């Protein structure tokens, strides 16, 4: 089944089914930071307030691994909160490794766990990406609350990867906001100089009721500046891997306040994606409440999800990350302009 992107009720792009099946798993709601744009702040709370909350035990988490393996999942993206705060994260990664599924870890790298070296020496992960939005200390402290320690820990991660010849792909995850657009090109140059393997650049997504919506959200007036950053990224493709043209096009279109909808979204119709949130809900979509199961301390409870809608009008910037996971850069060759 093909997926269509509609603009103002007119089909503009046609995509074939994704070639991989992935899961996005928030292994914990705990975090040691309070990033201004974090989805943990959307309800007025923060993930840092969960720092003392208890996570699911390892036995329950291993049931999720078994569920994903039997579902044909190829790749698991593990995040949080901060995944390195999950007490049994090393054991969880070892279990995933034995199944043959790939582990992609997204961390803030404000600290490194005692077992960080083992992730490389035992070849337990395929990918480690870290969040960094600029090299400007004032901005980083304002938005994320950390600066120098992240830079230092990145150096250590790169050292382990080279020393053990682990071939772990190291990625830079950037969130673009109204306040850091001027800092993005120097950050891209830094990543190239450090031999980072790839860059994911995603526009910030905040609900309009959010405290920092006006201060951080991109608007149509920022599109030209963002486009210059995208163009610079494309000019660096011989030095570092970057997002494909599909994701750049969708991002710019959504920021320009163009109405986009998705017809036959692969998330719902092709079961190519699972989202497991920090409270144990298993969904087939990040933004919609289509729960298909729950993690319990005894088993995975499965339930019937709502029938998928043929056309989803809830397509937003928050969806871009999912598409980045499921569609490889080669998606450019299977896009058809309508």
Buried (B, 14 or more C-beta within 10 A) or exposed (E): EBBBBBBEEEBBBBBBBBEBBBBBBBBBBBBBBBBBBBBBBBEEEBBBBBBEEEBBEBEBBBBBBEBBBEEEBBBBBBBBBBBBBBBBBBBBBBBBBEBEBBBBBBBBBBBBBEBBBBBBEBBBBBBBBBBBBBBBEEBBEEBBBBBEEBBEBBEEBBEBBEEBEBEBBBBBBBBBBBBBBEBBBEBBBBBBEBEBBBBBBBBBBBEEEBEBEEBBBBEEEBBEBBBEBBEBBEEBEEBBBBBBBBBBBBBBBBBEEEEBBBBBBBBBBBBBBBBBBBEBBBBBBBBBEBBBBBBEEEEBEEEEBEEBBEEBEEBEBBBBBBBBBBBBBEBEEBBEEE
